[in-house]
Amino acid sequence: MSETQVDTPGPGPRRRARAAQPQLPAPRAGGRAAARAGSRSEPPAPPTGGRAAARKSMKKPKRKGLRILAYTTAGLVLVTAGTFGYVYEELNGNIKHSALFAGTSGDAGHEKPDAFGRTPINILVIGSDARDNAADCQIGGDCGPGANADVEMVLHVSADRSNATVMSVPRDTVADLPACTDTENHTSMKAHRDMINSTLDYGPGCTVAAVHQLTGIPIDHFMMVDFTGVVQMSDAVGGVPVCVDNNVYDPYSHLKLKKGNHTLQGMAALEFVRTRHGFGDGGDVGRTVAQHMFLSSMVRQLKSAGTLTNPAAVLSLANAATKALTVDNGLSGIPQLVGLADDLNKVPTDRITMTTMQNDPDPTNTQRVVVDPAAKNLFSAMINDQSLTTGDGSKSSAAAQATSTANPDTSSAAPAPAAPAAPAAPASSAAAAGAGAGAPKKEIAVHVKNGSGVAGRAGDLAEALKTAGYSSLTSATNATVSAAVSEVTYTAGREGDAQEVAASVGLPSSAVRPGDGPGITLVIGKDWTAGSTFGAAPAGAGGAASPAAPAPVNTQAALSNSEAQTADDSSKCAQVSTQDTVQINNIGMNPTKAYDRSPSVPDSAP
């Protein structure tokens, strides 16, 4: 913030100003004027006027001028304060809010503090398709009662505010939904299995409950944006640059763009984030990728276009945002939103990772998806505040684990290949080829060795493994030498068992390597000094130092199929679907052919 400088006039200019004043006609001699002149310790004034008379005549105008200055200054202060107060009250009054959690049992979860007592922030961002007012109804979609969540993104901001992760939950995800009660509309929902986006019909607090139950991630706040908000906010930032890799026309969302770069405002922006038939395979996953590109571009636009340093632009953006927002009660005021915005602004764009929850087609309905077991790795990374980027913006080993195809509970499939960490000897191709499903936990005896330097760690981990279902023959001992990093080693033919153990305790697949035995050995290193899960924060603010994150590795191979990107990446274009995802005159075709067949339909943006 710049300092305000106040210029104070010096005595020289003031004296010169007085000397320059013209002499006014003198009053009559004697009387009060003479008495006043005689009371000053100055040479007697000339009897017929002169300086004494001039001083007398100047005194009243000086006082009047000071009064005018004072009144004007006070008026400006009052007008400024009044305007600020009016704007503040207007913005504050724009915000709609409701309870964070609407589940009938439990809560939205609790964050784990780091060694300094700081906690991460997890915000569920919801895009509502409600058309409960004339403006939203006119924008598009089916009008009528009820609401679904077109967008569900969990925004995780690390405890030290150095990195963030945005994870999209596809709206078509089928999951076990919790029982909810909407106290505002006095409706309730019984626990059942359905698409997760349907929970918004019972309020955003029900969607919070469902996402928390699905992922285990604590949800601290929610922010729900309606259709009108997308239009107004894209206008407030001066448009959002996007790119498409081919001509695209989706007659359902009305998005129509030529191949190349465009700046989207208003309805065009809404059409882009809503289209699902235009990108990818025509499903919701393709839409989430396009939404990540749009959101990343908006973040870059905010940071680079001077928006946040332009008072008029900030006011326009704040007005648009607050009108469009419904938030939880903990964010229901301008100070809370400003504090949150300040936290978000601290995160560099190259350390904001956009990704989508791993999913598989629903066996009962291929138009829907279910959670892939490997998604638990991503959930774990967010719960344990593990960054998906390193300090220089490159991918971290937490990202490799978070985007791995390995099931963290059962090794039903071999883990996705990832480049090995430098200190560890990579598994041979023969060993990798022999990796398969692990044995049942009760048949796996784990030999736990404590190389952390913290007494009792091996015994604690051995008991935790037994409790988790591993063999009662699981044992604990001290390592002969200290270990810098934790790892799981295995003898020939048992890599599947080792991967299963690593996943159970939260170690990345890159921490598994061949060893000399005995059998499956878990070595606890100095990077894991507390807790039964690798990467978990120590209990209490005064506990031992937080375990170090896994050593950075090249995770490009692991991330290649995860649709992950960082917010600073402006090189990618939205991938237009090559499948027959749309229809014109009841004829199925891909969005590029639809563009060619619809010359009379205007493009959404130049």
C-alpha positions in Angstrom: 0.0 0.0 0.0 1.4 3.4 -1.0 1.9 6.1 1.6 -0.2 9.3 1.5 2.0 12.4 1.4 0.8 15.6 2.9 2.5 18.9 1.8 2.7 21.5 4.5 3.2 25.0 3.3 6.3 26.8 4.8 6.4 30.2 6.3 8.0 31.8 3.2 5.1 31.3 0.8 2.5 32.3 3.4 4.4 35.6 4.0 4.7 36.3 0.3 1.0 35.7 -0.1 0.1 38.2 2.6 2.5 40.8 1.2 1.0 40.4 -2.2 -2.5 41.2 -0.9 -3.8 44.6 -2.2 -4.4 47.4 0.3 -8.1 47.9 1.0 -9.8 51.3 1.9 -9.1 52.2 5.5 -12.0 52.4 8.1 -12.6 55.5 10.1 -9.9 56.4 12.6 -10.2 55.5 16.2 -12.8 53.2 17.8 -12.4 49.4 17.9 -10.0 49.3 15.0 -7.6 51.6 16.7 -7.9 49.7 20.0 -7.1 46.4 18.2 -4.2 48.0 16.4 -2.8 49.4 19.6 -3.1 46.1 21.4 -0.5 44.4 19.1 3.2 44.7 19.8 3.9 46.3 16.5 4.8 49.9 15.4 1.7 52.2 15.6 -0.4 52.2 12.5 -0.6 55.3 10.4 -3.6 57.3 11.5 -5.4 57.3 8.2 -5.1 53.6 7.3 -1.9 51.7 6.2 -1.0 48.3 7.4 -3.1 48.3 10.5 -6.2 49.0 8.5 -5.2 46.4 6.0 -4.7 43.8 8.7 -8.1 44.6 10.1 -9.8 44.3 6.8 -8.1 41.0 6.0 -8.9 39.3 9.3 -12.5 38.3 8.5 -11.9 37.0 5.0 -9.1 34.7 6.5 -11.4 33.2 9.1 -14.1 32.7 6.4 -11.6 31.0 4.2 -10.6 28.6 7.0 -14.2 27.8 7.7 -14.8 27.0 4.0 -11.7 24.8 3.9 -12.8 23.0 7.0 -16.3 22.5 5.8 -15.2 21.3 2.4 -12.6 18.8 3.9 -15.2 17.5 6.3 -17.7 17.2 3.5 -15.3 15.2 1.4 -14.5 12.9 4.3 -18.2 12.3 5.0 -19.0 11.7 1.3 -16.1 9.3 0.9 -16.9 7.5 4.2 -20.6 7.4 3.2 -19.8 6.0 -0.2 -17.6 3.3 1.2 -20.2 2.5 3.8 -22.9 2.3 1.2 -20.8 0.1 -1.1 -19.8 -2.1 1.9 -23.4 -2.5 2.9 -24.5 -3.2 -0.6 -21.9 -5.9 -1.2 -22.6 -7.4 2.2 -26.3 -7.4 1.4 -25.7 -9.2 -1.9 -24.3 -12.3 -0.2 -26.7 -15.2 0.4 -25.7 -17.8 3.0 -26.8 -21.0 4.6 -25.5 -23.8 6.9 -22.3 -25.6 5.9 -23.5 -29.2 6.7 -26.9 -30.6 6.2 -26.2 -34.3 7.0 -28.3 -35.9 9.7 -25.3 -37.3 11.4 -21.6 -36.4 11.7 -20.0 -33.2 10.4 -18.0 -31.9 7.5 -14.7 -33.1 9.0 -11.7 -31.4 10.7 -8.3 -30.3 9.3 -5.0 -31.6 10.6 -2.7 -28.7 11.7 0.9 -28.7 10.6 3.9 -28.4 13.0 3.3 -24.6 13.3 -0.4 -25.0 14.1 -1.5 -23.8 10.6 -4.4 -25.6 8.9 -5.2 -26.0 5.2 -8.5 -24.8 3.7 -10.9 -27.0 1.7 -13.7 -25.2 -0.2 -16.4 -27.0 -2.1 -17.1 -24.9 -5.2 -20.6 -25.7 -6.6 -22.0 -24.5 -9.9 -25.8 -24.6 -9.7 -28.1 -25.2 -12.6 -31.0 -23.7 -10.8 -33.3 -21.6 -12.9 -35.4 -20.2 -10.1 -35.5 -16.6 -11.4 -36.3 -15.0 -14.8 -32.7 -14.1 -15.6 -31.4 -17.6 -15.1 -34.4 -19.1 -16.9 -33.7 -16.9 -19.9 -30.0 -17.9 -20.0 -30.8 -21.5 -20.9 -31.6 -25.0 -19.8 -34.8 -26.5 -18.4 -36.8 -24.0 -16.3 -38.6 -25.2 -13.3 -38.2 -26.1 -9.6 -35.2 -28.0 -8.2 -31.5 -27.8 -8.8 -28.5 -30.0 -9.7 -24.8 -29.3 -9.3 -23.4 -28.7 -12.8 -20.0 -28.2 -11.2 -18.4 -29.7 -8.1 -14.8 -28.9 -7.3 -12.9 -29.3 -4.1 -10.4 -26.5 -3.8 -7.6 -27.3 -1.4 -5.2 -24.6 -0.2 -2.2 -25.8 1.7 -1.6 -24.8 5.3 1.4 -22.7 4.4 -0.5 -21.2 1.4 2.3 -22.2 -1.0 0.2 -24.5 -3.2 -3.3 -25.5 -4.1 -5.2 -28.4 -5.7 -8.5 -28.2 -7.5 -10.2 -31.6 -7.8 -13.4 -31.9 -9.9 -15.9 -34.5 -9.0 -17.9 -35.4 -12.2 -21.5 -34.5 -11.7 -22.6 -37.9 -13.1 -20.7 -39.8 -10.3 -22.9 -42.4 -8.7 -22.3 -42.9 -5.0 -23.9 -43.8 -1.7 -25.5 -40.5 -0.6 -26.1 -39.6 3.1 -29.4 -38.7 4.7 -29.9 -34.9 4.7 -32.3 -32.3 6.1 -32.8 -29.0 4.4 -33.9 -26.7 7.3 -34.6 -23.8 5.0 -37.0 -25.5 2.7 -38.1 -28.1 5.3 -37.3 -31.1 3.1 -35.3 -34.2 3.8 -33.6 -37.0 1.8 -33.0 -40.5 2.9 -29.7 -42.3 2.5 -29.7 -43.9 -1.0 -27.5 -44.5 -4.0 -27.8 -42.0 -6.8 -25.8 -39.3 -8.8 -24.0 -37.0 -6.5 -25.2 -33.8 -8.3 -28.8 -34.6 -7.2 -28.0 -33.7 -3.6 -28.1 -29.9 -4.4 -31.9 -30.2 -4.5 -31.7 -30.4 -0.7 -29.4 -27.5 -0.4 -25.6 -27.0 -0.7 -25.1 -28.4 2.8 -26.3 -31.7 1.6 -23.8 -31.6 -1.3 -21.1 -30.9 1.3 -22.2 -33.9 3.3 -22.1 -36.1 0.2 -18.7 -35.0 -1.0 -17.2 -35.4 2.4 -18.6 -38.9 2.8 -17.4 -39.8 -0.7 -13.8 -38.5 -0.3 -13.1 -38.2 3.4 -11.8 -34.7 2.7 -12.8 -32.2 5.4 -14.9 -29.4 3.9 -14.4 -26.0 5.6 -16.6 -23.8 3.4 -18.7 -23.9 0.3 -19.2 -21.3 -2.5 -22.1 -21.8 -4.9 -22.3 -19.8 -8.1 -25.4 -19.6 -10.3 -25.6 -19.2 -14.1 -25.9 -15.4 -13.9 -22.8 -15.2 -11.9 -20.7 -16.9 -14.6 -21.9 -14.3 -17.1 -21.3 -11.3 -14.9 -17.9 -12.4 -13.6 -16.6 -13.1 -17.0 -17.6 -9.6 -18.0 -16.1 -8.1 -14.9 -12.6 -9.4 -15.7 -12.8 -8.2 -19.3 -13.3 -11.7 -20.8 -11.6 -15.0 -20.4 -9.2 -16.3 -23.1 -9.7 -19.9 -24.2 -8.6 -22.1 -27.1 -10.3 -25.0 -28.9 -8.4 -27.4 -31.1 -11.1 -27.6 -33.8 -14.4 -26.1 -34.9 -17.1 -26.9 -32.4 -20.9 -26.6 -32.2 -22.9 -28.0 -29.3 -26.6 -27.4 -30.0 -27.5 -28.3 -26.5 -25.3 -25.6 -24.8 -25.3 -23.4 -27.9 -21.5 -23.1 -27.9 -20.2 -22.5 -31.4 -16.5 -21.5 -31.9 -14.0 -21.7 -34.7 -10.8 -23.5 -34.2 -8.3 -21.3 -32.3 -8.2 -18.6 -29.6 -11.2 -16.7 -28.3 -12.0 -14.3 -25.5 -15.2 -15.3 -23.9 -17.6 -12.9 -22.1 -21.2 -13.2 -21.0 -23.2 -15.9 -22.6 -20.3 -17.3 -24.5 -18.4 -18.0 -21.2 -21.5 -19.7 -19.8 -21.9 -21.9 -22.9 -18.2 -22.9 -22.7 -18.3 -24.1 -19.1 -21.7 -25.8 -19.6 -21.0 -27.8 -22.7 -20.5 -31.5 -22.2 -21.2 -32.8 -25.7 -18.6 -30.6 -27.3 -15.4 -31.9 -25.6 -13.7 -35.2 -24.8 -16.0 -38.2 -25.2 -19.2 -36.1 -24.8 -19.4 -36.9 -21.1 -18.9 -34.9 -17.9 -15.2 -35.7 -17.7 -14.5 -33.8 -20.9 -16.5 -30.9 -19.5 -14.4 -30.8 -16.2 -11.2 -30.5 -18.2 -12.6 -27.6 -20.2 -13.8 -26.0 -16.9 -10.2 -26.3 -15.5 -8.9 -24.5 -18.6 -11.4 -21.8 -18.2 -10.8 -21.4 -14.4 -7.0 -21.4 -14.9 -7.4 -18.7 -17.6 -9.6 -16.6 -15.3 -7.0 -16.8 -12.6 -4.2 -15.7 -15.0 -6.4 -12.9 -16.2 -7.0 -11.6 -12.7 -3.3 -11.7 -11.9 -1.9 -10.3 -15.1 -4.5 -7.8 -16.4 -4.3 -5.4 -13.5 -7.8 -6.2 -12.4 -6.9 -6.5 -8.7 -5.1 -3.1 -8.8 -8.0 -1.2 -10.5 -10.5 0.0 -8.0 -13.3 0.2 -10.5 -12.6 -3.2 -11.8 -12.4 -4.6 -8.3 -15.7 -3.0 -7.4 -17.3 -4.5 -10.6 -15.9 -7.9 -9.9 -16.9 -7.8 -6.2 -20.4 -6.7 -7.1 -20.8 -9.5 -9.7 -19.3 -12.1 -7.4 -21.3 -11.2 -4.3 -24.6 -11.2 -6.3 -23.8 -14.6 -7.7 -22.6 -16.3 -4.5 -24.3 -18.4 -1.9 -21.8 -19.3 0.8 -21.8 -21.0 4.2 -22.4 -19.0 7.3 -18.6 -18.9 8.0 -18.1 -16.8 4.8 -21.2 -14.6 5.0 -19.4 -11.3 5.3 -17.1 -9.1 3.2 -14.1 -9.4 5.7 -14.2 -13.2 5.6 -14.3 -13.2 1.8 -11.5 -10.7 1.6 -9.4 -12.8 3.9 -10.1 -15.9 1.8 -9.2 -14.0 -1.4 -6.0 -12.9 0.2 -5.1 -16.5 1.0 -5.8 -17.6 -2.5 -3.9 -14.7 -4.0 -0.7 -16.0 -2.2 -0.6 -19.2 -4.3 1.5 -18.9 -7.5 -0.3 -20.1 -10.6 2.4 -22.7 -11.3 1.6 -24.3 -8.0 -2.2 -24.6 -8.6 -2.9 -28.1 -9.8 -6.1 -28.9 -11.7 -7.2 -32.5 -11.7 -10.2 -34.8 -11.9 -11.2 -37.5 -9.5 -10.3 -40.9 -11.1 -13.5 -42.6 -12.3 -14.8 -45.6 -14.2 -18.0 -46.2 -16.2 -20.9 -47.3 -14.1 -21.4 -51.0 -15.0 -25.2 -50.5 -14.8 -25.3 -47.3 -16.8 -22.4 -46.3 -19.0 -23.6 -42.7 -19.2 -22.6 -42.4 -15.5 -19.4 -43.0 -13.6 -18.3 -44.5 -10.3 -15.2 -43.7 -8.2 -12.1 -45.6 -9.3 -10.4 -47.1 -6.2 -7.2 -45.3 -7.2 -8.9 -42.0 -6.5 -8.2 -42.7 -2.8 -4.6 -41.7 -3.5 -5.7 -38.3 -4.6 -8.1 -37.9 -1.6 -5.2 -38.9 0.7 -2.9 -36.4 -0.8 -5.4 -33.6 -0.1 -6.3 -34.8 3.4 -2.7 -35.0 4.3 -1.9 -31.6 2.7 0.6 -33.0 0.2 1.4 -30.7 -2.7 1.0 -32.0 -6.2 3.8 -29.7 -7.3 7.3 -28.9 -5.9 8.6 -25.5 -5.0 9.7 -24.8 -8.6 6.3 -25.8 -10.1 7.3 -29.3 -11.3 5.3 -32.4 -10.4 6.0 -34.0 -7.0 5.9 -37.6 -5.9 2.7 -36.9 -4.1 1.3 -36.2 -7.6 2.5 -39.6 -8.7 0.7 -41.3 -5.9 -2.4 -39.1 -6.3 -2.7 -39.9 -9.9 -1.6 -43.6 -9.8 -3.9 -46.3 -11.1 -3.0 -48.4 -8.1 -5.9 -49.3 -5.7 -4.7 -48.1 -2.3 -6.8 -50.8 -0.5 -6.2 -53.8 -2.7 -3.6 -54.3 -5.5 -6.2 -55.5 -8.0 -4.0 -54.1 -10.8 -0.4 -53.3 -11.2 0.5 -49.7 -10.4 1.0 -47.3 -13.2 4.7 -46.9 -14.1 6.5 -43.9 -12.7 10.0 -42.7 -13.0 12.0 -43.9 -10.0 13.4 -41.6 -7.4 17.1 -41.0 -7.7 18.2 -42.6 -4.4 16.2 -45.8 -4.9 17.2 -48.6 -7.2 14.5 -49.1 -9.8 12.8 -52.4 -10.0 14.0 -54.6 -12.8 11.7 -55.1 -15.8 11.4 -58.8 -14.9 10.3 -57.9 -11.3 7.9 -55.3 -12.6 6.5 -57.8 -15.1 5.9 -60.3 -12.2 4.0 -57.8 -10.2 0.4 -58.8 -9.7 -2.4 -58.8 -7.2 -1.3 -59.0 -3.6 -2.3 -61.9 -1.3 -5.0 -61.4 1.3 -3.8 -59.1 4.1 -4.1 -61.9 6.7 -1.5 -63.9 4.8 1.0 -61.0 4.6 3.5 -60.8 7.5 5.3 -57.5 7.5 8.7 -57.1 9.1 8.7 -53.5 10.4 12.2 -51.9 11.0 12.6 -48.6 12.8 15.2 -46.4 11.2 13.6 -43.1 12.1 15.5 -42.5 15.4 12.2 -42.2 17.3 11.7 -44.9 19.9 8.7 -47.2 19.6 7.9 -46.4 16.0 8.3 -50.0 14.8 6.0 -51.4 17.5 3.3 -48.8 16.8 3.3 -49.5 13.1 3.3 -53.3 13.5 0.2 -53.0 15.8 -1.5 -50.7 13.3 -0.9 -53.2 10.5 -2.3 -56.0 12.5 -5.3 -54.0 13.3 -5.7 -53.3 9.6 -5.9 -57.1 9.0 -2.3 -58.1 8.3 -0.9 -61.3 9.6 -0.4 -61.8 13.4 3.1 -62.8 12.5 3.9 -59.1 11.7 7.0 -58.2 13.7 8.9 -55.1 14.9 12.6 -54.4 15.3 15.2 -51.6 15.1 17.0 -51.1 11.8 20.8 -51.7 12.1 21.4 -48.2 10.6 19.2 -45.1 10.4 17.2 -44.5 7.2 16.7 -41.2 5.5 13.5 -42.3 3.7 10.8 -44.8 4.3 10.4 -47.7 1.9 8.9 -51.2 1.5 11.2 -53.9 0.1 10.2 -57.3 -1.1 11.7 -60.6 -2.2 11.2 -62.1 -5.7 7.6 -62.6 -6.8 6.1 -60.5 -4.0 5.9 -57.0 -5.4 2.1 -57.2 -5.4 2.2 -57.7 -1.6 4.7 -54.9 -1.1 2.6 -52.5 -3.1 -0.4 -53.4 -1.0 1.5 -52.7 2.2 2.8 -49.4 0.8 -0.7 -48.3 -0.1 -2.1 -49.3 3.3 0.3 -47.0 5.1 0.2 -44.1 2.5 3.6 -44.6 0.9 3.8 -43.8 -2.8 4.4 -46.7 -5.2 7.8 -45.3 -6.0 8.8 -46.2 -2.4 8.6 -49.9 -3.2 11.7 -51.7 -4.4 13.4 -55.2 -4.4 15.2 -56.1 -1.3 17.1 -58.9 0.4 14.3 -59.9 2.8 13.0 -61.2 4.9 9.8 -61.3 2.8 8.0 -57.9 3.0 9.9 -55.3 5.0 8.7 -51.9 5.9 11.5 -49.5 6.8 10.5 -46.4 8.8 12.8 -43.5 7.9 13.5 -40.1 9.3 10.8 -38.7 7.0 8.1 -40.4 9.0 8.4 -39.6 12.7 4.8 -39.7 13.8 1.5 -41.3 13.0 0.5 -44.6 11.4 0.0 -43.0 7.9 2.8 -41.6 6.0 2.5 -37.8 5.6 0.0 -37.3 8.4 0.6 -34.3 10.7 1.7 -35.0 14.2 -0.9 -34.9 17.0 -1.1 -31.5 18.7 0.6 -28.3 17.8 3.5 -29.1 20.0 4.3 -32.5 18.6 7.3 -33.6 16.6 8.2 -32.0 13.4 5.9 -32.7 10.5 7.2 -35.6 8.3 8.9 -34.4 5.1 7.1 -34.8 1.8 8.4 -37.6 -0.4 11.4 -36.8 -2.5 10.4 -35.1 -5.8 10.4 -37.4 -8.7 9.5 -37.1 -12.4 5.9 -38.0 -12.5 5.1 -37.1 -16.1 4.2 -40.7 -17.0 2.0 -41.0 -14.0 0.2 -37.7 -14.8 -0.2 -38.3 -18.5 -3.6 -40.0 -18.2 -4.9 -37.9 -15.3 -5.9 -34.7 -17.1 -3.8 -32.8 -14.6 -2.5 -29.4 -15.4 -1.2 -26.3 -13.5 -3.0 -23.0 -13.7 -0.1 -21.3 -15.4 -0.3 -23.6 -18.5 -1.8 -21.5 -21.3 -0.5 -23.8 -24.1 -3.4 -26.3 -24.1 -6.6 -26.2 -26.1 -9.9 -27.8 -25.2 -10.1 -31.1 -27.2 -13.2 -31.1 -29.3 -15.0 -34.4 -29.4 -14.4 -36.6 -32.5 -17.3 -38.9 -31.6 -21.0 -38.5 -32.6 -22.0 -36.7 -29.5 -24.6 -34.3 -30.9 -27.6 -34.4 -33.3 -28.9 -32.1 -35.9 -32.2 -32.9 -37.5 -32.1 -36.2 -35.6 -28.8 -37.2 -37.3 -25.9 -38.0 -35.1 -22.5 -36.3 -35.7 -19.5 -34.9 -34.1 -19.4 -31.2 -33.0 -17.1 -30.3 -35.9 -19.5 -31.6 -38.5 -22.3 -29.9 -36.6 -20.4 -26.6 -37.0 -20.1 -27.1 -40.7 -23.8 -28.0 -41.0 -25.0 -24.9 -39.2 -23.7 -21.9 -41.1 -26.8 -19.8 -40.1 -26.0 -20.2 -36.4 -23.8 -17.3 -35.3 -20.5 -18.0 -33.5 -20.5 -17.5 -29.8 -17.4 -15.3 -30.0 -15.2 -13.9 -32.8 
